[in-house]
Amino acid sequence: MRLTKMSHACVRLEKDGRTLVIDPGGFSEQDAALGADAVLVTHEHPDHFDEGRLRAALEAVPGAEIWTLRSVAEQLSAAFPGRVRTVGHGDTFTAAGFDVEVHGELHAVIHPDIPRITNIGFLVDDGAVFHPGDALTVPGRPVDTLLLPVMAPWNKISEVIDYVREVKPRRAIDIHDALLTDLARPIYDRQIGALGGTGHGRLAPGDATDL
């Protein structure tokens, strides 16, 4: 499996000639989802869900499907009948040849005065990759590569470090990093790498690694 990091929280996974894209939102490249055989969306916030990008992806590949939670599916299902699948915590499915488990139910707390929305994470191919969306969900089973939300309005670095310690992946790769300036990146790299207890790295948008 090859993982390509796109901008912010979006990644592309490729295996056996097929492509799975997770969270091609408004902070990601305009073509982040193009060519995908399937797209997964963790929640409705615009940095994870961009309707235009998803419509373009489904129009480009007639057999492409989207797997997501109800709040996103309701915005797309009428335009693409039978191609938008609604899933929730505990569900399992196969998309573009990838086996996927759904973990989690709620977005992390941004502020007590802001109502929490739903959010799901996707565990791909028996723990090869876990994308938690906007939550620090622990899937409760081994994870090889954790896609780590490093910078968001809802987290701080101590929580990020403790999340890595709790999940115990073989390695963590940064996502949700569009708000993190280049000046701050070395601080995050050093502290997460030293305190997380696992291999930690980041990929520039467009860079890829084999899993």
TORPA-4810 file (N, C-alpha, C, O; in nm, 3 decimals):
<nodes>
NODE_1_0.084_-0.119_0.000_0.000_0.000_0.000_0.089_0.125_0.000_0.189_0.131_0.072_M
NODE_2_0.052_0.222_-0.079_0.125_0.350_-0.081_0.035_0.460_-0.028_-0.081_0.471_-0.068_R
NODE_3_0.089_0.541_0.062_0.017_0.655_0.118_0.078_0.783_0.064_0.199_0.805_0.075_L
NODE_4_-0.006_0.867_0.007_0.037_1.000_-0.038_-0.032_1.105_0.047_-0.155_1.108_0.055_T
NODE_5_0.046_1.189_0.108_-0.008_1.297_0.191_-0.049_1.413_0.101_0.031_1.463_0.023_K
NODE_6_-0.173_1.454_0.113_-0.220_1.575_0.048_-0.224_1.685_0.154_-0.194_1.660_0.271_M
NODE_7_-0.261_1.805_0.115_-0.262_1.915_0.212_-0.365_1.892_0.322_-0.474_1.840_0.298_S
NODE_8_-0.328_1.932_0.442_-0.410_1.929_0.563_-0.445_1.787_0.603_-0.355_1.709_0.636_H
NODE_9_-0.573_1.749_0.603_-0.615_1.621_0.659_-0.640_1.514_0.555_-0.692_1.407_0.587_A
NODE_10_-0.606_1.540_0.432_-0.637_1.448_0.322_-0.520_1.355_0.291_-0.405_1.398_0.287_C
NODE_11_-0.550_1.229_0.268_-0.451_1.132_0.222_-0.511_1.049_0.109_-0.632_1.030_0.100_V
NODE_12_-0.421_0.999_0.024_-0.459_0.905_-0.082_-0.388_0.772_-0.054_-0.267_0.770_-0.029_R
NODE_13_-0.462_0.663_-0.057_-0.408_0.530_-0.039_-0.423_0.454_-0.171_-0.530_0.454_-0.231_L
NODE_14_-0.316_0.389_-0.215_-0.318_0.314_-0.340_-0.273_0.171_-0.316_-0.174_0.146_-0.247_E
NODE_15_-0.347_0.077_-0.375_-0.317_-0.065_-0.361_-0.379_-0.141_-0.478_-0.497_-0.123_-0.509_K
NODE_16_-0.300_-0.226_-0.540_-0.350_-0.311_-0.648_-0.419_-0.230_-0.758_-0.520_-0.273_-0.814_D
NODE_17_-0.364_-0.114_-0.787_-0.418_-0.032_-0.895_-0.543_0.045_-0.862_-0.605_0.104_-0.952_G
NODE_18_-0.583_0.048_-0.737_-0.704_0.120_-0.696_-0.669_0.225_-0.591_-0.569_0.213_-0.520_R
NODE_19_-0.752_0.328_-0.582_-0.722_0.444_-0.499_-0.837_0.476_-0.405_-0.952_0.483_-0.446_T
NODE_20_-0.802_0.496_-0.278_-0.895_0.536_-0.174_-0.849_0.671_-0.119_-0.732_0.685_-0.083_L
NODE_21_-0.938_0.768_-0.114_-0.905_0.902_-0.064_-0.986_0.930_0.061_-1.106_0.901_0.067_V
NODE_22_-0.920_0.988_0.162_-0.988_1.023_0.287_-0.981_1.175_0.308_-0.874_1.234_0.301_I
NODE_23_-1.094_1.235_0.333_-1.110_1.375_0.372_-1.049_1.477_0.277_-0.959_1.552_0.316_D
NODE_24_-1.096_1.479_0.151_-1.051_1.585_0.060_-1.130_1.714_0.081_-1.226_1.742_0.009_P
NODE_25_-1.090_1.790_0.181_-1.163_1.910_0.218_-1.113_2.035_0.149_-1.032_2.030_0.056_G
NODE_26_-1.165_2.148_0.195_-1.138_2.276_0.131_-0.996_2.326_0.146_-0.955_2.415_0.071_G
NODE_27_-0.919_2.271_0.241_-0.779_2.309_0.255_-0.688_2.220_0.169_-0.568_2.246_0.160_F
NODE_28_-0.744_2.118_0.107_-0.666_2.026_0.026_-0.665_2.070_-0.120_-0.739_2.161_-0.158_S
NODE_29_-0.583_2.006_-0.200_-0.572_2.042_-0.340_-0.706_2.025_-0.411_-0.787_1.940_-0.375_E
NODE_30_-0.728_2.107_-0.512_-0.855_2.102_-0.585_-0.879_1.964_-0.645_-0.994_1.920_-0.654_Q
NODE_31_-0.772_1.897_-0.686_-0.785_1.765_-0.748_-0.756_1.650_-0.652_-0.726_1.539_-0.695_D
NODE_32_-0.764_1.677_-0.521_-0.723_1.576_-0.422_-0.800_1.446_-0.435_-0.744_1.339_-0.408_A
NODE_33_-0.925_1.451_-0.477_-1.007_1.329_-0.485_-1.021_1.276_-0.627_-1.079_1.169_-0.646_A
NODE_34_-0.970_1.346_-0.726_-0.987_1.302_-0.864_-0.914_1.169_-0.888_-0.801_1.150_-0.842_L
NODE_35_-0.980_1.080_-0.959_-0.923_0.950_-0.987_-0.948_0.847_-0.880_-0.910_0.731_-0.896_G
NODE_36_-1.013_0.886_-0.770_-1.039_0.792_-0.661_-1.148_0.693_-0.700_-1.246_0.728_-0.766_A
NODE_37_-1.128_0.569_-0.659_-1.233_0.467_-0.674_-1.333_0.473_-0.559_-1.447_0.431_-0.573_D
NODE_38_-1.288_0.527_-0.445_-1.376_0.546_-0.329_-1.321_0.660_-0.245_-1.200_0.684_-0.241_A
NODE_39_-1.412_0.730_-0.179_-1.375_0.841_-0.090_-1.442_0.819_0.044_-1.560_0.783_0.052_V
NODE_40_-1.365_0.841_0.151_-1.418_0.836_0.287_-1.415_0.977_0.345_-1.318_1.050_0.326_L
NODE_41_-1.520_1.014_0.416_-1.528_1.147_0.478_-1.564_1.131_0.624_-1.663_1.066_0.657_V
NODE_42_-1.483_1.190_0.713_-1.501_1.170_0.856_-1.610_1.257_0.917_-1.676_1.216_1.013_T
NODE_43_-1.631_1.378_0.862_-1.734_1.466_0.918_-1.757_1.586_0.826_-1.693_1.598_0.722_H
NODE_44_-1.847_1.673_0.866_-1.899_1.775_0.776_-1.820_1.906_0.773_-1.851_1.991_0.690_E
NODE_45_-1.722_1.927_0.859_-1.649_2.053_0.859_-1.578_2.074_0.724_-1.528_1.978_0.665_H
NODE_46_-1.576_2.198_0.676_-1.530_2.221_0.539_-1.383_2.191_0.513_-1.344_2.177_0.397_P
NODE_47_-1.300_2.180_0.617_-1.161_2.142_0.591_-1.146_1.991_0.572_-1.038_1.941_0.543_D
NODE_48_-1.257_1.918_0.589_-1.260_1.774_0.565_-1.359_1.734_0.454_-1.341_1.632_0.388_H
NODE_49_-1.459_1.814_0.437_-1.566_1.784_0.341_-1.588_1.905_0.250_-1.627_2.012_0.295_F
NODE_50_-1.561_1.884_0.122_-1.587_1.988_0.022_-1.675_1.926_-0.086_-1.632_1.836_-0.158_D
NODE_51_-1.797_1.974_-0.096_-1.893_1.914_-0.187_-1.846_1.920_-0.332_-1.865_1.825_-0.407_E
NODE_52_-1.784_2.029_-0.372_-1.738_2.042_-0.509_-1.632_1.939_-0.545_-1.635_1.881_-0.653_G
NODE_53_-1.539_1.916_-0.455_-1.434_1.817_-0.480_-1.494_1.676_-0.490_-1.451_1.596_-0.574_R
NODE_54_-1.592_1.647_-0.407_-1.654_1.514_-0.410_-1.738_1.495_-0.536_-1.736_1.388_-0.597_L
NODE_55_-1.811_1.598_-0.575_-1.890_1.587_-0.697_-1.800_1.564_-0.818_-1.831_1.483_-0.906_R
NODE_56_-1.688_1.636_-0.823_-1.594_1.619_-0.934_-1.538_1.477_-0.936_-1.521_1.418_-1.043_A
NODE_57_-1.509_1.421_-0.819_-1.454_1.286_-0.812_-1.555_1.182_-0.861_-1.518_1.091_-0.935_A
NODE_58_-1.681_1.196_-0.820_-1.782_1.099_-0.862_-1.818_1.114_-1.009_-1.853_1.016_-1.075_L
NODE_59_-1.810_1.234_-1.061_-1.837_1.254_-1.202_-1.722_1.201_-1.289_-1.745_1.156_-1.401_E
NODE_60_-1.599_1.207_-1.237_-1.483_1.164_-1.314_-1.473_1.012_-1.324_-1.427_0.959_-1.425_A
NODE_61_-1.517_0.942_-1.220_-1.510_0.796_-1.216_-1.652_0.744_-1.192_-1.699_0.748_-1.079_V
NODE_62_-1.719_0.696_-1.295_-1.860_0.659_-1.281_-1.888_0.556_-1.172_-1.998_0.555_-1.116_P
NODE_63_-1.792_0.470_-1.141_-1.816_0.369_-1.039_-1.772_0.409_-0.899_-1.785_0.331_-0.805_G
NODE_64_-1.720_0.529_-0.885_-1.669_0.573_-0.755_-1.783_0.587_-0.654_-1.896_0.621_-0.689_A
NODE_65_-1.750_0.561_-0.528_-1.849_0.570_-0.420_-1.792_0.651_-0.304_-1.671_0.665_-0.290_E
NODE_66_-1.882_0.704_-0.223_-1.845_0.777_-0.101_-1.903_0.702_0.018_-2.017_0.658_0.017_I
NODE_67_-1.820_0.689_0.122_-1.862_0.628_0.248_-1.844_0.734_0.357_-1.734_0.786_0.374_W
NODE_68_-1.950_0.764_0.430_-1.943_0.874_0.526_-2.057_0.864_0.626_-2.139_0.772_0.620_T
NODE_69_-2.062_0.959_0.717_-2.170_0.960_0.815_-2.292_1.033_0.758_-2.286_1.092_0.651_L
NODE_70_-2.400_1.027_0.833_-2.528_1.074_0.781_-2.527_1.223_0.744_-2.585_1.261_0.642_R
NODE_71_-2.463_1.307_0.824_-2.469_1.451_0.800_-2.408_1.490_0.667_-2.451_1.588_0.605_S
NODE_72_-2.309_1.416_0.621_-2.249_1.441_0.490_-2.329_1.371_0.381_-2.355_1.429_0.276_V
NODE_73_-2.369_1.247_0.406_-2.442_1.169_0.305_-2.570_1.241_0.261_-2.607_1.236_0.144_A
NODE_74_-2.637_1.306_0.355_-2.762_1.374_0.322_-2.742_1.487_0.222_-2.836_1.524_0.151_E
NODE_75_-2.622_1.541_0.215_-2.594_1.652_0.123_-2.559_1.604_-0.018_-2.555_1.685_-0.111_Q
NODE_76_-2.533_1.475_-0.035_-2.485_1.424_-0.163_-2.570_1.313_-0.224_-2.568_1.293_-0.345_L
NODE_77_-2.643_1.241_-0.141_-2.706_1.117_-0.187_-2.809_1.141_-0.297_-2.824_1.056_-0.385_S
NODE_78_-2.880_1.254_-0.295_-2.981_1.277_-0.399_-2.917_1.293_-0.537_-2.974_1.250_-0.637_A
NODE_79_-2.798_1.354_-0.541_-2.732_1.377_-0.670_-2.666_1.250_-0.724_-2.645_1.237_-0.845_A
NODE_80_-2.632_1.157_-0.634_-2.562_1.035_-0.675_-2.630_0.913_-0.612_-2.572_0.848_-0.525_F
NODE_81_-2.751_0.882_-0.654_-2.826_0.772_-0.591_-2.751_0.640_-0.599_-2.701_0.601_-0.705_P
NODE_82_-2.745_0.573_-0.484_-2.682_0.442_-0.476_-2.531_0.445_-0.466_-2.468_0.340_-0.456_G
NODE_83_-2.471_0.564_-0.468_-2.325_0.574_-0.465_-2.271_0.639_-0.338_-2.150_0.651_-0.322_R
NODE_84_-2.360_0.681_-0.249_-2.319_0.743_-0.122_-2.368_0.654_-0.009_-2.488_0.637_0.011_V
NODE_85_-2.274_0.597_0.065_-2.306_0.500_0.169_-2.296_0.564_0.307_-2.198_0.633_0.337_R
NODE_86_-2.396_0.542_0.390_-2.394_0.596_0.526_-2.345_0.490_0.623_-2.398_0.378_0.625_T
NODE_87_-2.244_0.524_0.703_-2.187_0.429_0.799_-2.171_0.497_0.935_-2.176_0.620_0.946_V
NODE_88_-2.152_0.415_1.038_-2.133_0.466_1.172_-2.046_0.372_1.253_-2.001_0.269_1.204_G
NODE_89_-2.024_0.409_1.377_-1.935_0.333_1.466_-1.971_0.184_1.468_-2.087_0.147_1.485_H
NODE_90_-1.869_0.100_1.449_-1.888_-0.043_1.451_-1.912_-0.107_1.315_-1.906_-0.229_1.302_G
NODE_91_-1.940_-0.025_1.214_-1.964_-0.079_1.080_-1.832_-0.122_1.015_-1.726_-0.066_1.043_D
NODE_92_-1.841_-0.220_0.929_-1.728_-0.263_0.847_-1.775_-0.271_0.702_-1.890_-0.303_0.674_T
NODE_93_-1.682_-0.242_0.611_-1.716_-0.246_0.469_-1.588_-0.255_0.388_-1.478_-0.238_0.441_F
NODE_94_-1.603_-0.281_0.260_-1.491_-0.284_0.167_-1.513_-0.176_0.062_-1.617_-0.172_-0.002_T
NODE_95_-1.413_-0.089_0.045_-1.421_0.021_-0.051_-1.294_0.021_-0.135_-1.184_0.031_-0.081_A
NODE_96_-1.310_0.010_-0.265_-1.197_0.011_-0.358_-1.094_-0.096_-0.324_-0.974_-0.078_-0.347_A
NODE_97_-1.141_-0.208_-0.271_-1.051_-0.316_-0.235_-0.986_-0.303_-0.099_-0.907_-0.390_-0.061_G
NODE_98_-1.017_-0.198_-0.025_-0.964_-0.177_0.110_-1.071_-0.219_0.211_-1.188_-0.181_0.198_F
NODE_99_-1.031_-0.294_0.312_-1.122_-0.330_0.421_-1.119_-0.219_0.526_-1.011_-0.178_0.570_D
NODE_100_-1.236_-0.170_0.564_-1.246_-0.053_0.650_-1.335_-0.082_0.769_-1.442_-0.142_0.755_V
NODE_101_-1.291_-0.039_0.887_-1.373_-0.042_1.009_-1.397_0.102_1.053_-1.309_0.188_1.041_E
NODE_102_-1.517_0.128_1.106_-1.553_0.261_1.151_-1.544_0.268_1.303_-1.598_0.183_1.374_V
NODE_103_-1.473_0.371_1.352_-1.455_0.389_1.496_-1.486_0.534_1.534_-1.445_0.628_1.466_H
NODE_104_-1.561_0.550_1.644_-1.588_0.684_1.696_-1.725_0.735_1.658_-1.789_0.685_1.565_G
NODE_105_-1.768_0.838_1.731_-1.901_0.893_1.710_-1.907_1.044_1.713_-1.990_1.104_1.644_E
NODE_106_-1.820_1.110_1.792_-1.833_1.254_1.813_-1.703_1.328_1.782_-1.594_1.276_1.804_L
NODE_107_-1.718_1.448_1.732_-1.607_1.541_1.713_-1.551_1.579_1.850_-1.624_1.581_1.949_H
NODE_108_-1.422_1.609_1.855_-1.363_1.657_1.979_-1.428_1.789_2.022_-1.485_1.861_1.939_A
NODE_109_-1.420_1.821_2.149_-1.478_1.944_2.203_-1.393_2.063_2.159_-1.273_2.069_2.188_V
NODE_110_-1.455_2.157_2.088_-1.387_2.281_2.051_-1.400_2.382_2.165_-1.302_2.444_2.206_I
NODE_111_-1.521_2.397_2.216_-1.552_2.481_2.332_-1.684_2.430_2.388_-1.771_2.389_2.312_H
NODE_112_-1.701_2.433_2.521_-1.827_2.383_2.578_-1.952_2.451_2.523_-2.060_2.392_2.525_P
NODE_113_-1.939_2.574_2.474_-2.055_2.646_2.421_-2.088_2.609_2.277_-2.191_2.652_2.224_D
NODE_114_-2.001_2.531_2.213_-2.023_2.491_2.074_-2.074_2.347_2.072_-2.005_2.256_2.118_I
NODE_115_-2.194_2.325_2.020_-2.248_2.187_2.017_-2.155_2.094_1.939_-2.100_2.132_1.835_P
NODE_116_-2.138_1.974_1.991_-2.053_1.876_1.922_-2.128_1.813_1.806_-2.247_1.781_1.817_R
NODE_117_-2.058_1.794_1.697_-2.115_1.725_1.582_-2.062_1.582_1.579_-1.975_1.545_1.657_I
NODE_118_-2.116_1.504_1.487_-2.068_1.367_1.474_-1.936_1.364_1.397_-1.906_1.453_1.317_T
NODE_119_-1.858_1.260_1.422_-1.728_1.239_1.358_-1.696_1.091_1.367_-1.716_1.028_1.471_N
NODE_120_-1.646_1.036_1.257_-1.605_0.896_1.259_-1.461_0.884_1.209_-1.415_0.965_1.129_I
NODE_121_-1.393_0.781_1.258_-1.259_0.750_1.212_-1.260_0.622_1.130_-1.350_0.539_1.144_G
NODE_122_-1.159_0.606_1.044_-1.153_0.490_0.955_-1.024_0.413_0.978_-0.914_0.466_0.961_F
NODE_123_-1.039_0.286_1.016_-0.927_0.193_1.031_-0.921_0.108_0.906_-1.015_0.034_0.875_L
NODE_124_-0.810_0.118_0.833_-0.800_0.058_0.700_-0.709_-0.065_0.703_-0.601_-0.064_0.761_V
NODE_125_-0.757_-0.170_0.638_-0.681_-0.293_0.618_-0.621_-0.348_0.748_-0.499_-0.359_0.763_D
NODE_126_-0.710_-0.380_0.840_-0.671_-0.448_0.963_-0.568_-0.370_1.044_-0.478_-0.429_1.104_D
NODE_127_-0.581_-0.238_1.044_-0.494_-0.155_1.126_-0.373_-0.100_1.056_-0.287_-0.039_1.121_G
NODE_128_-0.363_-0.120_0.925_-0.248_-0.064_0.853_-0.244_0.088_0.865_-0.136_0.146_0.877_A
NODE_129_-0.361_0.152_0.861_-0.372_0.297_0.871_-0.496_0.330_0.953_-0.601_0.266_0.939_V
NODE_130_-0.484_0.431_1.040_-0.603_0.482_1.109_-0.609_0.633_1.094_-0.515_0.704_1.130_F
NODE_131_-0.721_0.681_1.040_-0.749_0.824_1.025_-0.863_0.857_1.120_-0.975_0.812_1.098_H
NODE_132_-0.837_0.934_1.227_-0.942_0.958_1.327_-1.034_1.074_1.298_-1.129_1.097_1.373_P
NODE_133_-1.010_1.150_1.188_-1.088_1.271_1.167_-1.054_1.373_1.274_-0.938_1.387_1.312_G
NODE_134_-1.154_1.444_1.323_-1.132_1.547_1.426_-1.170_1.493_1.563_-1.264_1.542_1.627_D
NODE_135_-1.097_1.394_1.607_-1.118_1.336_1.739_-0.994_1.256_1.775_-0.917_1.216_1.687_A
NODE_136_-0.976_1.232_1.901_-0.864_1.149_1.947_-0.919_1.012_1.984_-0.906_0.967_2.097_L
NODE_137_-0.979_0.947_1.887_-1.042_0.817_1.906_-0.937_0.708_1.911_-0.847_0.702_1.827_T
NODE_138_-0.949_0.622_2.010_-0.859_0.507_2.023_-0.935_0.385_1.971_-1.036_0.347_2.030_V
NODE_139_-0.889_0.324_1.862_-0.967_0.216_1.803_-0.970_0.086_1.883_-1.051_-0.002_1.855_P
NODE_140_-0.881_0.072_1.982_-0.885_-0.047_2.065_-0.827_-0.169_2.001_-0.855_-0.281_2.044_G
NODE_141_-0.746_-0.152_1.898_-0.677_-0.264_1.835_-0.548_-0.209_1.774_-0.534_-0.088_1.757_R
NODE_142_-0.452_-0.298_1.742_-0.322_-0.250_1.695_-0.333_-0.163_1.570_-0.411_-0.192_1.479_P
NODE_143_-0.252_-0.058_1.567_-0.245_0.034_1.454_-0.099_0.044_1.410_-0.010_0.069_1.491_V
NODE_144_-0.076_0.023_1.281_0.060_0.037_1.230_0.095_0.183_1.206_0.193_0.233_1.261_D
NODE_145_0.014_0.253_1.124_0.040_0.394_1.094_-0.079_0.477_1.139_-0.190_0.465_1.086_T
NODE_146_-0.056_0.562_1.237_-0.158_0.654_1.288_-0.144_0.787_1.215_-0.036_0.847_1.216_L
NODE_147_-0.252_0.834_1.153_-0.254_0.967_1.095_-0.293_1.063_1.207_-0.405_1.062_1.256_L
NODE_148_-0.197_1.145_1.245_-0.203_1.219_1.372_-0.244_1.364_1.352_-0.170_1.440_1.289_L
NODE_149_-0.361_1.406_1.404_-0.402_1.546_1.393_-0.318_1.633_1.489_-0.341_1.634_1.610_P
NODE_150_-0.221_1.705_1.432_-0.123_1.772_1.518_-0.162_1.912_1.559_-0.117_1.960_1.664_V
NODE_151_-0.245_1.981_1.479_-0.275_2.121_1.510_-0.419_2.151_1.472_-0.456_2.145_1.355_M
NODE_152_-0.501_2.185_1.572_-0.641_2.214_1.548_-0.694_2.306_1.658_-0.632_2.315_1.764_A
NODE_153_-0.805_2.373_1.635_-0.865_2.456_1.741_-0.909_2.376_1.862_-0.938_2.432_1.967_P
NODE_154_-0.916_2.243_1.847_-0.969_2.159_1.954_-0.862_2.079_2.027_-0.896_1.997_2.112_W
NODE_155_-0.733_2.098_1.996_-0.634_2.017_2.067_-0.513_2.100_2.111_-0.497_2.215_2.071_N
NODE_156_-0.430_2.039_2.193_-0.303_2.097_2.234_-0.198_1.986_2.232_-0.234_1.868_2.230_K
NODE_157_-0.073_2.022_2.233_0.032_1.924_2.206_0.039_1.816_2.314_0.075_1.702_2.283_I
NODE_158_0.006_1.847_2.437_0.008_1.742_2.540_-0.095_1.634_2.510_-0.070_1.516_2.533_S
NODE_159_-0.213_1.675_2.460_-0.315_1.577_2.423_-0.270_1.494_2.303_-0.296_1.373_2.297_E
NODE_160_-0.204_1.557_2.209_-0.154_1.484_2.091_-0.052_1.379_2.133_-0.057_1.265_2.087_V
NODE_161_0.040_1.417_2.222_0.141_1.323_2.270_0.076_1.207_2.345_0.111_1.091_2.323_I
NODE_162_-0.018_1.238_2.435_-0.085_1.132_2.511_-0.167_1.041_2.420_-0.182_0.922_2.447_D
NODE_163_-0.220_1.098_2.312_-0.296_1.016_2.216_-0.204_0.915_2.148_-0.241_0.799_2.134_Y
NODE_164_-0.087_0.958_2.106_0.008_0.865_2.046_0.045_0.756_2.146_0.052_0.638_2.110_V
NODE_165_0.068_0.794_2.271_0.103_0.695_2.373_-0.009_0.593_2.392_0.018_0.475_2.414_R
NODE_166_-0.134_0.639_2.385_-0.246_0.547_2.409_-0.269_0.453_2.292_-0.297_0.335_2.312_E
NODE_167_-0.259_0.505_2.171_-0.282_0.420_2.053_-0.165_0.324_2.031_-0.185_0.210_1.988_V
NODE_168_-0.043_0.371_2.062_0.079_0.289_2.046_0.099_0.238_1.903_0.118_0.118_1.883_K
NODE_169_0.094_0.326_1.804_0.119_0.280_1.667_0.267_0.252_1.646_0.351_0.292_1.726_P
NODE_170_0.298_0.184_1.537_0.439_0.168_1.501_0.499_0.302_1.461_0.616_0.331_1.489_R
NODE_171_0.418_0.383_1.394_0.463_0.517_1.359_0.342_0.609_1.346_0.230_0.564_1.323_R
NODE_172_0.367_0.738_1.362_0.264_0.840_1.346_0.308_0.937_1.238_0.424_0.980_1.235_A
NODE_173_0.217_0.971_1.150_0.243_1.067_1.043_0.145_1.183_1.058_0.025_1.162_1.073_I
NODE_174_0.197_1.304_1.054_0.115_1.422_1.078_0.009_1.443_0.971_0.035_1.430_0.851_D
NODE_175_-0.114_1.476_1.016_-0.218_1.533_0.932_-0.276_1.651_1.010_-0.229_1.684_1.119_I
NODE_176_-0.377_1.714_0.954_-0.442_1.830_1.016_-0.336_1.933_1.056_-0.329_1.977_1.171_H
NODE_177_-0.254_1.971_0.957_-0.138_2.053_0.984_-0.134_2.184_0.905_-0.032_2.253_0.907_D
NODE_178_-0.243_2.218_0.836_-0.242_2.340_0.755_-0.230_2.466_0.841_-0.183_2.569_0.792_A
NODE_179_-0.270_2.458_0.967_-0.262_2.574_1.056_-0.128_2.583_1.129_-0.103_2.680_1.202_L
NODE_180_-0.043_2.486_1.110_0.086_2.482_1.179_0.192_2.551_1.094_0.219_2.509_0.982_L
NODE_181_0.251_2.658_1.147_0.349_2.732_1.069_0.482_2.658_1.061_0.510_2.572_1.145_T
NODE_182_0.561_2.691_0.962_0.693_2.630_0.948_0.781_2.658_1.070_0.865_2.576_1.105_D
NODE_183_0.763_2.772_1.134_0.841_2.805_1.253_0.812_2.708_1.368_0.901_2.676_1.446_L
NODE_184_0.687_2.663_1.377_0.648_2.577_1.489_0.674_2.429_1.463_0.681_2.351_1.558_A
NODE_185_0.688_2.389_1.338_0.702_2.247_1.306_0.817_2.179_1.381_0.797_2.069_1.432_R
NODE_186_0.935_2.238_1.389_1.043_2.170_1.462_1.010_2.143_1.608_1.055_2.044_1.665_P
NODE_187_0.933_2.232_1.669_0.893_2.212_1.809_0.803_2.089_1.820_0.824_2.004_1.907_I
NODE_188_0.705_2.080_1.732_0.615_1.965_1.732_0.691_1.837_1.700_0.670_1.734_1.765_Y
NODE_189_0.778_1.843_1.601_0.857_1.724_1.564_0.938_1.674_1.683_0.941_1.555_1.712_D
NODE_190_1.002_1.767_1.750_1.091_1.729_1.860_1.012_1.673_1.979_1.048_1.570_2.035_R
NODE_191_0.905_1.741_2.016_0.832_1.698_2.136_0.753_1.570_2.113_0.752_1.482_2.199_Q
NODE_192_0.686_1.559_1.999_0.612_1.436_1.972_0.708_1.320_1.953_0.684_1.210_2.001_I
NODE_193_0.819_1.346_1.883_0.917_1.240_1.861_0.981_1.192_1.989_1.006_1.073_2.006_G
NODE_194_1.009_1.286_2.081_1.077_1.249_2.205_0.983_1.187_2.307_1.024_1.100_2.384_A
NODE_195_0.857_1.230_2.308_0.766_1.192_2.416_0.656_1.094_2.373_0.593_1.031_2.459_L
NODE_196_0.633_1.080_2.244_0.522_0.996_2.199_0.547_0.847_2.214_0.453_0.769_2.224_G
NODE_197_0.673_0.808_2.214_0.705_0.667_2.232_0.697_0.584_2.106_0.691_0.462_2.113_G
NODE_198_0.697_0.649_1.991_0.692_0.576_1.865_0.761_0.656_1.757_0.798_0.772_1.780_T
NODE_199_0.779_0.598_1.640_0.834_0.673_1.528_0.739_0.781_1.483_0.619_0.757_1.470_G
NODE_200_0.792_0.900_1.460_0.707_1.012_1.423_0.767_1.084_1.303_0.888_1.107_1.299_H
NODE_201_0.683_1.119_1.207_0.733_1.190_1.091_0.623_1.269_1.024_0.506_1.261_1.061_G
NODE_202_0.663_1.345_0.926_0.565_1.419_0.848_0.606_1.415_0.702_0.723_1.400_0.668_R
NODE_203_0.504_1.431_0.618_0.523_1.431_0.474_0.475_1.564_0.420_0.370_1.614_0.461_L
NODE_204_0.550_1.622_0.329_0.502_1.742_0.260_0.391_1.702_0.166_0.388_1.589_0.119_A
NODE_205_0.298_1.793_0.136_0.191_1.760_0.041_0.249_1.708_-0.091_0.336_1.770_-0.152_P
NODE_206_0.199_1.593_-0.132_0.247_1.528_-0.254_0.351_1.421_-0.230_0.378_1.340_-0.318_G
NODE_207_0.410_1.419_-0.110_0.508_1.315_-0.077_0.436_1.185_-0.044_0.322_1.186_0.003_D
NODE_208_0.504_1.074_-0.069_0.443_0.942_-0.049_0.538_0.851_0.028_0.659_0.871_0.029_A
NODE_209_0.479_0.750_0.091_0.556_0.648_0.159_0.486_0.514_0.143_0.363_0.508_0.135_T
NODE_210_0.563_0.407_0.137_0.506_0.273_0.128_0.482_0.218_0.268_0.567_0.232_0.356_D
NODE_211_0.367_0.157_0.287_0.328_0.106_0.418_0.346_-0.047_0.420_0.319_-0.110_0.522_L
</nodes>
